[in-house]
Amino acid sequence: MSVEHGFHATLTAQPGKRDEVIEFLLDAPSLTNDDCVVFLVGRSTTNPDVVYVTEGWTTAEAHSAFFATEAAQALVAKLGTLLEGESTYSDELPVGGKAAF
């Protein structure tokens, strides 16, 4: 499966909410979307409130179509209640590797 669109996000959870943010993200509906081929969630080892997300999608259009759905909009709204400040996004196109949990 090819990945043509992706990004890396840095999210700052409200104090004490990091684990709730992680749990919420790991239950995200994008994990069951066939066009989302990379969805990794990580945490900072030095800042207890920072969570990282790396996503890779088959196309930018597939990503946009998913985030236009009611389920995704509900996800974004709920996630916003757990975060503090603005999240940052950087351009990243996953090209390969390994993740085994």
C-alpha distance (Angstrom), angle and dihedral (degrees) to the residues before:
residue distance angle dihedral
M1 . . .
S2 3.78 . .
V3 3.78 125.2 .
E4 3.79 116.1 -146.5
H5 3.80 100.7 163.0
G6 3.77 132.7 41.3
F7 3.77 147.6 138.9
H8 3.77 144.5 -172.4
A9 3.80 118.7 -128.4
T10 3.79 130.2 -163.6
L11 3.79 112.6 -156.5
T12 3.78 127.0 -173.5
A13 3.77 113.9 -148.7
Q14 3.76 121.8 -149.1
P15 3.82 108.6 -96.1
G16 3.79 110.0 -71.1
K17 3.84 93.5 8.4
R18 3.83 99.5 94.0
D19 3.80 95.4 103.6
E20 3.81 90.8 47.0
V21 3.81 90.0 52.1
I22 3.81 91.0 49.6
E23 3.80 92.9 48.3
F24 3.80 90.5 47.4
L25 3.81 92.8 50.5
L26 3.80 93.1 47.1
D27 3.81 88.1 56.7
A28 3.83 93.0 49.0
P29 3.82 117.7 134.5
S30 3.81 90.8 -127.0
L31 3.82 87.3 75.2
T32 3.80 88.7 70.1
N33 3.81 95.4 43.5
D34 3.81 111.4 104.7
D35 3.82 91.0 -146.8
C36 3.81 91.3 60.1
V37 3.79 102.3 78.1
V38 3.81 99.0 164.2
F39 3.80 123.9 40.5
L40 3.79 114.8 155.7
V41 3.78 126.0 169.9
G42 3.78 121.6 -163.8
R43 3.78 139.8 164.8
S44 3.75 134.7 -136.7
T45 3.78 116.3 -104.8
T46 3.81 91.8 -152.4
N47 3.82 103.8 38.5
P48 3.83 114.6 51.7
D49 3.81 92.5 -155.8
V50 3.83 102.0 49.5
V51 3.80 122.7 100.8
Y52 3.81 126.0 -178.6
V53 3.80 127.9 -152.2
T54 3.79 125.9 -170.1
E55 3.79 117.2 -169.9
G56 3.79 132.7 -175.9
W57 3.80 122.1 -172.1
T58 3.79 132.3 -173.9
T59 3.83 89.5 -120.4
A60 3.78 140.2 -6.1
E61 3.80 87.5 -115.7
A62 3.82 91.8 56.8
H63 3.81 89.7 50.7
S64 3.82 91.6 49.1
A65 3.81 92.3 46.4
F66 3.80 91.3 51.7
F67 3.80 93.5 49.1
A68 3.80 90.0 49.9
T69 3.83 90.4 63.8
E70 3.79 123.1 99.9
A71 3.81 91.1 -119.6
A72 3.79 92.1 56.0
Q73 3.79 93.4 44.5
A74 3.82 89.3 52.1
L75 3.81 88.8 49.7
V76 3.80 92.3 51.9
A77 3.82 92.1 47.1
K78 3.81 93.5 49.7
L79 3.80 92.8 43.7
G80 3.78 89.7 52.7
T81 3.80 90.1 61.2
L82 3.82 89.9 58.7
L83 3.79 97.7 47.8
E84 3.76 134.6 81.2
G85 3.78 123.3 -147.3
E86 3.78 126.6 -15.3
S87 3.78 121.4 -35.9
T88 3.79 117.3 -131.0
Y89 3.78 124.6 -134.3
S90 3.75 128.8 -163.7
D91 3.75 130.9 -171.2
E92 3.78 111.1 -99.8
L93 3.78 129.6 159.3
P94 3.81 111.2 -165.3
V95 3.81 109.3 -136.8
G96 3.79 103.5 175.7
G97 3.75 145.5 -55.9
K98 3.75 137.3 123.8
A99 3.76 138.6 -72.5
A100 3.77 119.3 178.8
F101 3.79 119.8 170.2
